[in-house]
């Protein structure tokens, strides 16, 4: 007599694998989105830090992203979600930098 899996046993295994996939895929997507947000936030921190240094060096109260990039404060920032940095401005005082990524995901960095 040959030993083999029955159709019911195979179907149960397929259902269990399907349930595991249903639970794992949303968790993976959430971790991926969180990682993108943290990367964008880190990029905004770099822009803010470069802006503060630029303002100290130049004695100004305002700096644009293009001024910082052209001054060599940092190379072009690598985009991770199609976000836009070129419209950012850094000024003295309390500043809020916002990057908008593809899919209208917004990452906000505020510093004083």
Secondary structure, DSSP 8 states (H G I E B T S, - for coil): ------HHHHHHHHHHHHHHHHHHHHHHHHHHHHHHHHHHHHHHHHHHHHHHHHHHHHT-SEEEHHHHHHTTSS-----SSS-B-TT-EEESSSEEEEEE-TTS-EEEEEE-
